[in-house]
Amino acid sequence: MEYWLTATYRQNEPRIAQDETPADALRRSMRELSSRWLKRFDEMAGKMAEHFAKSVEARATGAMKTILKDGGWTVSFKMTPAMRDVVDATVHQNVALIKSIPAQYLEQVEGIVMRGVQNGRDLGVVADDLQKRLGVTRRRAAFIARDQNQKATSALSRARQLELGLDEAVWTHSGGGKEPRPTHAKAGREKVRYKISQGWYDPAVGRYIQPGEEPNCKCIGRPVLKGFS
């Protein structure tokens, strides 16, 4: 993005400095770049989301097998309709989120370039703004990846547990994060039990939630195995 916009900006920089705004040339360049990159993201978003959902399902199922094995159970898991619904919902949500990253970024880049032209800024200032925006976009993408991993793992684990007839779990705080949620940490310390079908009532948000549902929440629910737990 920076390479092609820099080339177009340099061609028009003398006029920009004179406040003769060559916005059309830069806007045309932005439209071409946006079309190219949005097409690439559209082509790979579905495949990436499908791979992600299947990977999370495999990890969640593996973790569930380990928990049950420790409790003396041996279960052969299959892809059930309930699990397929969760996987499909995860895929659709992630396709939308993957596509939102370049769409938002490209819109913001166009704003940076147009403001640069409007205010007669030199190329160095515009390039710095583009690099700052790239950093913000990378952090947003990383947050989405972490958050979706937690949400998908939680949803798939919950579906597996309910299919096995398990409906009680112990809230387990991750212990990670620089600023842990006080209510989550307390629930973990007190080994609070909750209904898997309903979730745990978090007084901080005033509603029932599942582990991993809140942004950056890494808590998990350990199912209670009757006679073993």
Backbone as CSV, one residue per row, in Angstrom:
resi,resn,N_x,N_y,N_z,CA_x,CA_y,CA_z,C_x,C_y,C_z
1,MET,0.833,-1.196,0.000,0.000,0.000,0.000,0.871,1.251,0.000
2,GLU,1.844,1.264,0.901,2.699,2.446,1.011,3.506,2.661,-0.282
3,TYR,3.983,1.560,-0.878,4.797,1.658,-2.098,4.014,2.343,-3.220
4,TRP,2.810,1.845,-3.483,2.043,2.381,-4.613,1.516,3.783,-4.324
5,LEU,1.105,4.024,-3.100,0.619,5.364,-2.770,1.756,6.385,-2.786
6,THR,2.963,5.941,-2.366,4.125,6.830,-2.397,4.443,7.247,-3.830
7,ALA,4.374,6.251,-4.735,4.655,6.550,-6.149,3.656,7.573,-6.694
8,THR,2.386,7.372,-6.408,1.357,8.299,-6.896,1.498,9.670,-6.235
9,TYR,1.810,9.656,-4.938,1.943,10.909,-4.189,3.114,11.732,-4.729
10,ARG,4.225,11.053,-5.018,5.412,11.759,-5.533,5.137,12.423,-6.880
11,GLN,4.348,11.752,-7.712,4.021,12.315,-9.018,3.236,13.623,-8.882
12,ASN,2.515,13.729,-7.783,1.636,14.891,-7.611,2.085,15.838,-6.507
13,GLU,3.240,15.519,-5.870,3.655,16.289,-4.705,3.852,17.783,-4.986
14,PRO,4.427,18.175,-6.120,4.586,19.619,-6.370,3.251,20.366,-6.315
15,ARG,2.205,19.750,-6.881,0.897,20.405,-6.863,0.279,20.393,-5.466
16,ILE,0.572,19.297,-4.709,0.055,19.221,-3.347,0.638,20.359,-2.516
17,ALA,1.947,20.599,-2.689,2.626,21.655,-1.935,2.049,23.026,-2.266
18,GLN,1.524,23.159,-3.484,0.947,24.432,-3.901,-0.556,24.483,-3.635
19,ASP,-1.048,23.491,-2.887,-2.479,23.402,-2.564,-3.343,23.198,-3.802
20,GLU,-2.730,22.722,-4.877,-3.517,22.331,-6.046,-3.800,20.842,-5.881
21,THR,-4.855,20.507,-5.186,-5.064,19.153,-4.708,-5.383,18.171,-5.841
22,PRO,-4.459,17.266,-6.161,-4.696,16.242,-7.182,-5.373,15.026,-6.559
23,ALA,-6.510,15.250,-5.918,-7.176,14.175,-5.178,-7.651,13.050,-6.087
24,ASP,-8.025,13.377,-7.318,-8.577,12.349,-8.202,-7.574,11.241,-8.481
25,ALA,-6.319,11.615,-8.733,-5.296,10.610,-9.045,-5.058,9.685,-7.851
26,LEU,-4.984,10.250,-6.665,-4.759,9.441,-5.469,-5.982,8.606,-5.115
27,ARG,-7.149,9.173,-5.313,-8.369,8.411,-5.021,-8.493,7.241,-6.002
28,ARG,-8.138,7.470,-7.248,-8.168,6.389,-8.249,-7.181,5.284,-7.876
29,SER,-5.994,5.691,-7.429,-5.000,4.711,-6.995,-5.501,3.919,-5.802
30,MET,-6.151,4.603,-4.848,-6.698,3.933,-3.676,-7.770,2.924,-4.073
31,ARG,-8.635,3.294,-5.002,-9.709,2.394,-5.436,-9.123,1.126,-6.065
32,GLU,-8.079,1.289,-6.870,-7.454,0.127,-7.520,-6.798,-0.788,-6.484
33,LEU,-6.092,-0.181,-5.519,-5.434,-0.971,-4.479,-6.459,-1.672,-3.597
34,SER,-7.506,-0.958,-3.255,-8.544,-1.544,-2.407,-9.206,-2.731,-3.093
35,SER,-9.534,-2.547,-4.368,-10.172,-3.635,-5.123,-9.277,-4.868,-5.158
36,ARG,-7.979,-4.659,-5.373,-7.027,-5.770,-5.460,-6.937,-6.531,-4.141
37,TRP,-6.795,-5.793,-3.048,-6.582,-6.453,-1.756,-7.862,-7.028,-1.174
38,LEU,-8.981,-6.357,-1.363,-10.243,-6.909,-0.871,-10.584,-8.210,-1.591
39,LYS,-10.255,-8.288,-2.877,-10.488,-9.517,-3.635,-9.654,-10.655,-3.061
40,ARG,-8.402,-10.376,-2.725,-7.534,-11.418,-2.162,-8.061,-11.907,-0.820
41,PHE,-8.503,-10.975,0.018,-9.047,-11.374,1.324,-10.347,-12.151,1.152
42,ASP,-11.179,-11.753,0.183,-12.422,-12.474,-0.072,-12.145,-13.916,-0.486
43,GLU,-11.087,-14.094,-1.286,-10.760,-15.427,-1.790,-10.242,-16.349,-0.687
44,MET,-9.502,-15.813,0.259,-8.880,-16.686,1.256,-9.619,-16.709,2.597
45,ALA,-10.564,-15.794,2.817,-11.228,-15.706,4.115,-11.963,-16.988,4.478
46,GLY,-12.712,-17.547,3.528,-13.475,-18.761,3.798,-12.584,-19.934,4.155
47,LYS,-11.500,-20.118,3.384,-10.581,-21.226,3.641,-9.879,-21.056,4.991
48,MET,-9.468,-19.829,5.284,-8.782,-19.566,6.548,-9.719,-19.809,7.734
49,ALA,-10.952,-19.326,7.635,-11.918,-19.488,8.718,-12.263,-20.958,8.926
50,GLU,-12.410,-21.709,7.847,-12.705,-23.142,7.947,-11.564,-23.887,8.629
51,HIS,-10.347,-23.567,8.231,-9.165,-24.194,8.855,-9.102,-23.855,10.342
52,PHE,-9.359,-22.603,10.668,-9.334,-22.157,12.062,-10.365,-22.913,12.892
53,ALA,-11.604,-22.988,12.394,-12.681,-23.636,13.141,-12.393,-25.120,13.370
54,LYS,-11.885,-25.795,12.350,-11.572,-27.220,12.490,-10.418,-27.434,13.463
55,SER,-9.443,-26.537,13.444,-8.300,-26.658,14.361,-8.749,-26.482,15.809
56,VAL,-9.612,-25.488,16.037,-10.111,-25.246,17.390,-10.950,-26.438,17.862
57,GLU,-11.769,-26.979,16.965,-12.608,-28.133,17.331,-11.745,-29.321,17.726
58,ALA,-10.659,-29.546,16.982,-9.758,-30.662,17.294,-9.106,-30.468,18.663
59,ARG,-8.678,-29.243,18.971,-8.059,-28.974,20.272,-9.058,-29.103,21.410
60,ALA,-10.276,-28.577,21.195,-11.301,-28.638,22.238,-11.692,-30.084,22.520
61,THR,-11.819,-30.878,21.454,-12.165,-32.288,21.623,-11.040,-33.038,22.326
62,GLY,-9.796,-32.738,21.965,-8.646,-33.373,22.608,-8.587,-33.064,24.091
63,ALA,-8.846,-31.805,24.443,-8.839,-31.409,25.854,-9.955,-32.112,26.614
64,MET,-11.129,-32.236,25.969,-12.250,-32.903,26.609,-11.952,-34.379,26.841
65,LYS,-11.310,-35.028,25.881,-10.932,-36.440,26.030,-10.001,-36.631,27.225
66,THR,-9.054,-35.705,27.378,-8.096,-35.796,28.489,-8.802,-35.669,29.827
67,ILE,-9.737,-34.703,29.923,-10.477,-34.498,31.166,-11.284,-35.750,31.517
68,LEU,-11.957,-36.320,30.512,-12.778,-37.505,30.750,-11.920,-38.723,31.091
69,LYS,-10.782,-38.837,30.433,-9.875,-39.954,30.714,-9.383,-39.910,32.155
70,ASP,-9.070,-38.697,32.619,-8.633,-38.529,34.012,-9.736,-38.934,34.986
71,GLY,-11.007,-38.808,34.539,-12.132,-39.170,35.394,-12.592,-40.604,35.211
72,GLY,-11.868,-41.346,34.366,-12.200,-42.758,34.172,-13.166,-43.033,33.040
73,TRP,-13.401,-42.037,32.174,-14.323,-42.228,31.054,-13.536,-42.369,29.753
74,THR,-14.026,-43.219,28.872,-13.478,-43.319,27.518,-14.606,-43.056,26.546
75,VAL,-14.489,-42.006,25.783,-15.559,-41.602,24.873,-15.001,-41.427,23.466
76,SER,-15.720,-41.964,22.484,-15.346,-41.776,21.084,-16.200,-40.642,20.519
77,PHE,-15.564,-39.536,20.172,-16.287,-38.362,19.691,-16.487,-38.395,18.179
78,LYS,-17.647,-37.908,17.747,-17.943,-37.738,16.332,-18.465,-36.327,16.111
79,MET,-18.454,-35.908,14.855,-18.979,-34.587,14.526,-20.505,-34.670,14.496
80,THR,-21.138,-34.159,15.530,-22.588,-34.210,15.664,-23.227,-32.961,15.056
81,PRO,-24.550,-32.993,14.850,-25.219,-31.780,14.330,-24.992,-30.556,15.206
82,ALA,-24.995,-30.747,16.525,-24.780,-29.607,17.431,-23.388,-29.019,17.245
83,MET,-22.396,-29.901,17.107,-21.034,-29.431,16.899,-20.895,-28.757,15.533
84,ARG,-21.538,-29.322,14.528,-21.473,-28.736,13.179,-22.067,-27.337,13.180
85,ASP,-23.151,-27.136,13.943,-23.756,-25.800,14.027,-22.769,-24.789,14.610
86,VAL,-22.048,-25.200,15.662,-21.077,-24.304,16.296,-19.930,-24.007,15.332
87,VAL,-19.443,-25.047,14.647,-18.344,-24.867,13.689,-18.776,-23.927,12.562
88,ASP,-19.984,-24.142,12.015,-20.470,-23.295,10.926,-20.619,-21.837,11.380
89,ALA,-21.153,-21.653,12.592,-21.309,-20.294,13.110,-19.950,-19.630,13.305
90,THR,-18.972,-20.415,13.763,-17.615,-19.894,13.947,-17.014,-19.479,12.612
91,VAL,-17.216,-20.297,11.582,-16.694,-19.984,10.249,-17.305,-18.687,9.730
92,HIS,-18.624,-18.571,9.802,-19.301,-17.371,9.281,-18.838,-16.105,10.008
93,GLN,-18.722,-16.213,11.329,-18.300,-15.044,12.109,-16.873,-14.641,11.758
94,ASN,-16.002,-15.637,11.581,-14.608,-15.329,11.283,-14.409,-14.814,9.865
95,VAL,-15.207,-15.291,8.925,-15.140,-14.744,7.567,-15.443,-13.247,7.606
96,ALA,-16.485,-12.880,8.336,-16.858,-11.467,8.437,-15.759,-10.646,9.104
97,LEU,-15.152,-11.193,10.155,-14.106,-10.464,10.866,-12.843,-10.333,10.021
98,ILE,-12.471,-11.400,9.324,-11.287,-11.347,8.458,-11.465,-10.272,7.382
99,LYS,-12.658,-10.233,6.790,-12.917,-9.240,5.746,-12.966,-7.820,6.314
100,SER,-13.338,-7.704,7.583,-13.460,-6.368,8.172,-12.093,-5.714,8.383
101,ILE,-11.046,-6.525,8.530,-9.711,-5.967,8.800,-9.215,-5.129,7.627
102,PRO,-9.148,-5.672,6.391,-8.693,-4.827,5.279,-9.689,-3.733,4.925
103,ALA,-10.984,-4.009,5.070,-11.981,-2.995,4.729,-11.810,-1.753,5.599
104,GLN,-11.657,-1.976,6.911,-11.471,-0.850,7.826,-10.139,-0.158,7.576
105,TYR,-9.090,-0.967,7.390,-7.756,-0.402,7.163,-7.727,0.458,5.904
106,LEU,-8.279,-0.054,4.804,-8.234,0.673,3.532,-9.031,1.973,3.609
107,GLU,-10.147,1.932,4.318,-10.939,3.154,4.484,-10.150,4.200,5.259
108,GLN,-9.436,3.746,6.298,-8.649,4.683,7.106,-7.443,5.212,6.332
109,VAL,-6.829,4.356,5.521,-5.697,4.796,4.704,-6.138,5.873,3.716
110,GLU,-7.297,5.671,3.096,-7.791,6.682,2.162,-8.005,8.014,2.880
111,GLY,-8.501,7.937,4.113,-8.690,9.163,4.882,-7.368,9.861,5.160
112,ILE,-6.323,9.084,5.497,-4.992,9.659,5.757,-4.466,10.364,4.515
113,VAL,-4.585,9.691,3.365,-4.063,10.254,2.115,-4.839,11.515,1.714
114,MET,-6.162,11.450,1.808,-6.967,12.599,1.410,-6.708,13.807,2.323
115,ARG,-6.538,13.550,3.618,-6.224,14.663,4.534,-4.841,15.229,4.239
116,GLY,-3.918,14.338,3.841,-2.583,14.807,3.476,-2.625,15.736,2.281
117,VAL,-3.427,15.361,1.295,-3.578,16.208,0.105,-4.260,17.524,0.475
118,GLN,-5.315,17.419,1.247,-6.100,18.601,1.613,-5.266,19.616,2.380
119,ASN,-4.371,19.110,3.256,-3.580,20.011,4.102,-2.199,20.304,3.533
120,GLY,-1.926,19.823,2.327,-0.650,20.097,1.684,0.547,19.492,2.404
121,ARG,0.363,18.316,3.033,1.455,17.691,3.772,2.457,17.038,2.831
122,ASP,3.718,16.967,3.304,4.716,16.299,2.477,4.596,14.790,2.650
123,LEU,5.308,14.066,1.801,5.209,12.609,1.762,5.641,11.961,3.071
124,GLY,6.649,12.531,3.726,7.150,11.951,4.969,6.077,11.872,6.044
125,VAL,5.289,12.924,6.165,4.223,12.959,7.173,3.167,11.914,6.852
126,VAL,2.780,11.816,5.584,1.772,10.832,5.171,2.275,9.409,5.410
127,ALA,3.554,9.149,5.059,4.139,7.819,5.252,4.165,7.441,6.733
128,ASP,4.492,8.397,7.606,4.487,8.130,9.054,3.089,7.760,9.537
129,ASP,2.090,8.493,9.040,0.702,8.201,9.426,0.290,6.809,8.961
130,LEU,0.742,6.423,7.758,0.415,5.089,7.237,1.031,3.997,8.101
131,GLN,2.265,4.198,8.546,2.933,3.205,9.390,2.232,3.080,10.751
132,LYS,1.810,4.211,11.297,1.086,4.175,12.574,-0.222,3.417,12.420
133,ARG,-0.919,3.636,11.323,-2.191,2.957,11.084,-1.976,1.462,10.900
134,LEU,-0.871,1.090,10.253,-0.549,-0.326,10.075,-0.357,-0.996,11.439
135,GLY,0.315,-0.291,12.352,0.513,-0.841,13.693,-0.803,-1.072,14.410
136,VAL,-1.725,-0.116,14.285,-3.045,-0.248,14.902,-3.786,-1.437,14.308
137,THR,-3.707,-1.596,12.981,-4.389,-2.693,12.307,-3.819,-4.044,12.728
138,ARG,-2.511,-4.123,12.856,-1.891,-5.372,13.302,-2.357,-5.740,14.706
139,ARG,-2.415,-4.757,15.585,-2.862,-5.029,16.959,-4.329,-5.461,16.973
140,ARG,-5.132,-4.844,16.133,-6.546,-5.227,16.061,-6.676,-6.656,15.544
141,ALA,-5.898,-7.004,14.521,-5.943,-8.360,13.972,-5.516,-9.380,15.018
142,ALA,-4.476,-9.052,15.774,-3.997,-9.963,16.822,-5.056,-10.134,17.911
143,PHE,-5.724,-9.043,18.268,-6.780,-9.124,19.286,-7.923,-10.012,18.794
144,ILE,-8.336,-9.814,17.529,-9.424,-10.618,16.969,-9.044,-12.099,16.991
145,ALA,-7.801,-12.412,16.627,-7.350,-13.806,16.602,-7.426,-14.429,17.994
146,ARG,-6.905,-13.728,18.993,-6.940,-14.249,20.369,-8.372,-14.398,20.866
147,ASP,-9.162,-13.363,20.648,-10.525,-13.341,21.160,-11.370,-14.430,20.517
148,GLN,-11.249,-14.594,19.202,-12.031,-15.616,18.510,-11.604,-17.023,18.916
149,ASN,-10.315,-17.208,19.176,-9.837,-18.514,19.615,-10.487,-18.897,20.945
150,GLN,-10.533,-17.940,21.878,-11.149,-18.204,23.179,-12.647,-18.466,23.047
151,LYS,-13.337,-17.646,22.263,-14.783,-17.792,22.107,-15.140,-19.117,21.436
152,ALA,-14.409,-19.468,20.373,-14.699,-20.708,19.657,-14.408,-21.927,20.525
153,THR,-13.293,-21.906,21.252,-12.946,-23.016,22.142,-14.022,-23.202,23.202
154,SER,-14.483,-22.091,23.780,-15.513,-22.146,24.808,-16.817,-22.721,24.252
155,ALA,-17.240,-22.254,23.080,-18.504,-22.698,22.493,-18.468,-24.175,22.126
156,LEU,-17.344,-24.619,21.551,-17.221,-26.019,21.147,-17.133,-26.939,22.364
157,SER,-16.406,-26.525,23.385,-16.301,-27.321,24.613,-17.671,-27.448,25.275
158,ARG,-18.403,-26.347,25.299,-19.741,-26.355,25.905,-20.668,-27.312,25.162
159,ALA,-20.614,-27.301,23.828,-21.466,-28.203,23.047,-21.133,-29.659,23.341
160,ARG,-19.859,-29.990,23.424,-19.436,-31.356,23.736,-19.926,-31.779,25.124
161,GLN,-19.761,-30.905,26.085,-20.135,-31.220,27.465,-21.633,-31.479,27.585
162,LEU,-22.443,-30.639,26.942,-23.888,-30.804,27.024,-24.338,-32.086,26.334
163,GLU,-23.679,-32.445,25.234,-24.025,-33.691,24.540,-23.754,-34.921,25.400
164,LEU,-22.777,-34.814,26.302,-22.438,-35.925,27.179,-23.304,-35.950,28.443
165,GLY,-24.219,-35.004,28.546,-25.081,-34.951,29.711,-24.453,-34.256,30.898
166,LEU,-23.346,-33.570,30.673,-22.690,-32.819,31.749,-23.291,-31.421,31.792
167,ASP,-23.732,-30.999,32.959,-24.351,-29.675,33.029,-23.873,-28.873,34.226
168,GLU,-22.717,-29.233,34.768,-22.152,-28.440,35.849,-20.643,-28.366,35.667
169,ALA,-20.095,-27.193,35.890,-18.655,-26.996,35.719,-18.134,-26.066,36.805
170,VAL,-16.828,-26.082,36.974,-16.156,-25.211,37.935,-15.434,-24.111,37.169
171,TRP,-15.707,-22.873,37.546,-15.047,-21.743,36.882,-13.568,-21.745,37.254
172,THR,-12.700,-21.765,36.257,-11.258,-21.812,36.485,-10.608,-20.591,35.859
173,HIS,-10.038,-19.738,36.697,-9.396,-18.517,36.203,-8.048,-18.855,35.585
174,SER,-7.730,-18.189,34.480,-6.503,-18.492,33.748,-5.253,-18.097,34.528
175,GLY,-5.371,-17.038,35.337,-4.204,-16.546,36.066,-3.291,-15.702,35.215
176,GLY,-3.628,-15.548,33.930,-2.798,-14.738,33.039,-3.394,-13.355,32.840
177,GLY,-2.709,-12.559,32.064,-3.187,-11.213,31.774,-2.665,-10.196,32.768
178,LYS,-2.378,-9.011,32.262,-1.840,-7.953,33.114,-2.909,-7.370,34.040
179,GLU,-4.151,-7.351,33.567,-5.238,-6.777,34.355,-6.398,-7.775,34.414
180,PRO,-6.265,-8.816,35.249,-7.339,-9.817,35.348,-8.619,-9.206,35.895
181,ARG,-9.742,-9.717,35.443,-11.026,-9.249,35.951,-11.194,-9.720,37.392
182,PRO,-11.438,-8.811,38.340,-11.558,-9.190,39.754,-12.618,-10.255,40.005
183,THR,-13.780,-10.118,39.339,-14.855,-11.093,39.564,-14.463,-12.476,39.042
184,HIS,-13.744,-12.522,37.919,-13.316,-13.809,37.354,-12.269,-14.463,38.260
185,ALA,-11.341,-13.639,38.758,-10.296,-14.152,39.642,-10.913,-14.700,40.931
186,LYS,-11.892,-13.982,41.475,-12.551,-14.418,42.698,-13.299,-15.721,42.478
187,ALA,-14.013,-15.823,41.357,-14.750,-17.052,41.046,-13.799,-18.238,40.924
188,GLY,-12.611,-17.979,40.359,-11.618,-19.038,40.234,-11.077,-19.474,41.588
189,ARG,-10.793,-18.500,42.463,-10.271,-18.815,43.795,-11.285,-19.616,44.618
190,GLU,-12.553,-19.232,44.468,-13.600,-19.886,45.251,-14.136,-21.148,44.583
191,LYS,-13.596,-21.482,43.406,-14.025,-22.683,42.666,-15.549,-22.717,42.506
192,VAL,-16.067,-21.611,42.022,-17.511,-21.463,41.853,-18.038,-22.458,40.819
193,ARG,-19.130,-23.129,41.159,-19.788,-24.042,40.224,-20.933,-23.318,39.518
194,TYR,-21.165,-23.676,38.284,-22.245,-23.048,37.520,-22.832,-24.059,36.538
195,LYS,-24.041,-23.774,36.066,-24.703,-24.611,35.082,-24.127,-24.314,33.692
196,ILE,-23.632,-25.340,33.032,-23.031,-25.152,31.711,-24.052,-24.599,30.732
197,SER,-25.285,-25.057,30.811,-26.327,-24.609,29.891,-26.686,-23.136,30.088
198,GLN,-26.440,-22.630,31.289,-26.821,-21.249,31.609,-25.632,-20.304,31.647
199,GLY,-24.509,-20.782,32.172,-23.353,-19.931,32.358,-23.262,-19.453,33.803
200,TRP,-22.258,-18.641,34.073,-22.033,-18.112,35.412,-22.433,-16.638,35.432
201,TYR,-23.115,-16.235,36.509,-23.550,-14.842,36.603,-22.380,-13.975,37.063
202,ASP,-21.943,-13.097,36.167,-20.841,-12.194,36.471,-21.420,-10.863,36.941
203,PRO,-21.282,-10.530,38.218,-21.855,-9.275,38.723,-21.251,-8.037,38.071
204,ALA,-20.058,-8.168,37.512,-19.413,-7.004,36.890,-20.128,-6.568,35.621
205,VAL,-20.738,-7.510,34.906,-21.449,-7.169,33.662,-22.952,-7.324,33.820
206,GLY,-23.381,-7.923,34.939,-24.807,-8.040,35.226,-25.553,-9.043,34.383
207,ARG,-24.871,-10.121,33.948,-25.547,-11.159,33.154,-24.759,-12.464,33.233
208,TYR,-25.385,-13.518,32.727,-24.727,-14.818,32.693,-23.767,-14.878,31.501
209,ILE,-22.579,-15.393,31.748,-21.581,-15.502,30.681,-20.947,-16.884,30.715
210,GLN,-20.283,-17.231,29.619,-19.523,-18.469,29.523,-18.031,-18.141,29.600
211,PRO,-17.186,-19.068,30.051,-15.736,-18.823,30.058,-15.244,-18.469,28.648
212,GLY,-14.391,-17.459,28.570,-13.843,-17.054,27.281,-14.756,-16.168,26.465
213,GLU,-15.942,-15.845,26.988,-16.901,-15.050,26.219,-16.549,-13.568,26.202
214,GLU,-16.102,-13.043,27.334,-15.751,-11.632,27.412,-14.415,-11.376,26.700
215,PRO,-14.212,-10.188,26.137,-12.961,-9.885,25.427,-11.723,-10.154,26.280
216,ASN,-10.784,-10.896,25.712,-9.508,-11.232,26.367,-9.660,-12.150,27.584
217,CYS,-10.826,-12.711,27.791,-11.016,-13.661,28.895,-10.429,-15.009,28.495
218,LYS,-9.559,-15.548,29.345,-8.924,-16.837,29.069,-9.359,-17.910,30.067
219,CYS,-10.411,-17.617,30.825,-10.899,-18.579,31.807,-11.498,-19.799,31.097
220,ILE,-11.550,-20.901,31.807,-12.144,-22.126,31.271,-13.101,-22.710,32.300
221,GLY,-13.970,-23.585,31.833,-14.874,-24.287,32.732,-14.505,-25.758,32.769
222,ARG,-14.193,-26.271,33.943,-13.859,-27.689,34.085,-15.120,-28.443,34.476
223,PRO,-15.612,-29.340,33.614,-16.852,-30.051,33.900,-16.761,-30.917,35.150
224,VAL,-17.849,-30.953,35.879,-17.925,-31.788,37.074,-18.385,-33.179,36.663
225,LEU,-17.569,-34.183,36.926,-17.907,-35.567,36.618,-18.443,-36.223,37.884
226,LYS,-19.722,-36.541,37.885,-20.357,-37.115,39.069,-19.649,-38.393,39.492
227,GLY,-19.301,-38.464,40.774,-18.647,-39.650,41.294,-17.143,-39.599,41.198
228,PHE,-16.625,-38.606,40.430,-15.176,-38.494,40.263,-14.665,-37.146,40.740
229,SER,-15.423,-36.057,40.436,-14.966,-34.719,40.774,-15.110,-34.494,42.272
